[in-house]
């Protein structure tokens, strides 16, 4: 069964550094999402992406964040200058359509900012 | 904004027994979708069951069923004949109807332990 994959599984970085989290959505899916979960807290929506542009974003998704689909398969989340509070598990998800559609999640990238 | 509450951080069940995980939500919308996702340790979240709010009939999926009480804004998950492989974190999630937002709102999760 097709799955969403994410790399790396873990990343440790220094505060102020840039990180890029990578995701490969399911191949025939058209809608892509990033969520994050700070330890002990809820999974929170960051951004959704469709047709090469952001369709929706949360307050968390400020100018430090950007998303890109650099080729036909990858979907990336970039954090330009990481802060301590960016430490979290980041989940990528994709869905075939938007209409009531289930989102399929990747295994997550655990980001630790020191 | 919509909120989802899971009041049971941890639950345990004896193998082959039945367990119910609770979820409540707050919304002013009349149409929406509700989901239960399961996240085994170090694995991705996978969909367990989905309910459309306009459907009165409770969704079922093999050993998994829901008790959807729209007026009470309650959406509990019942797992029958629990198996060791059911041990996981379970997340309840809410999603608005299309064109009003496609993000999911999650609860904090319930960690389910299955005792052999």
Contacts between the chains, C-beta under 8 A, distances in Angstrom:
chain1	res1	chain2	res2	distance
A	3	B	44	7.0
A	4	B	44	6.8
A	31	B	102	7.0
A	33	B	102	8.0
A	33	B	103	7.3
A	33	B	104	8.0
A	35	B	104	7.4
A	35	B	106	7.8
A	40	B	108	8.0
A	41	B	108	7.0
A	42	B	4	7.7
A	42	B	106	5.2
A	42	B	107	6.6
A	42	B	108	5.2
A	43	B	91	6.6
A	43	B	93	8.0
A	43	B	104	7.6
A	43	B	106	3.9
A	44	B	106	7.6
A	45	B	103	3.8
A	45	B	104	6.4
A	45	B	105	7.4
A	48	B	102	5.7
A	48	B	103	6.4
A	55	B	102	7.4
A	56	B	101	6.2
A	56	B	102	6.5
A	56	B	103	6.1
A	58	B	103	7.1
A	91	B	44	7.8
A	91	B	45	7.2
A	93	B	104	8.0
A	95	B	102	7.9
A	98	B	98	5.4
A	98	B	102	4.9
A	99	B	98	4.7
A	100	B	33	5.5
A	100	B	52	6.8
A	100	B	95	7.7
A	100	B	97	7.1
A	100	B	98	6.6
A	102	B	35	7.0
A	102	B	47	5.2
A	102	B	50	6.2
A	103	B	104	6.3
A	104	B	47	7.6
A	105	B	37	7.3
A	105	B	44	5.0
A	105	B	45	4.1
A	105	B	46	7.6
A	106	B	44	5.4
A	107	B	42	7.2
A	107	B	43	6.1
A	107	B	44	4.1
A	108	B	44	7.0
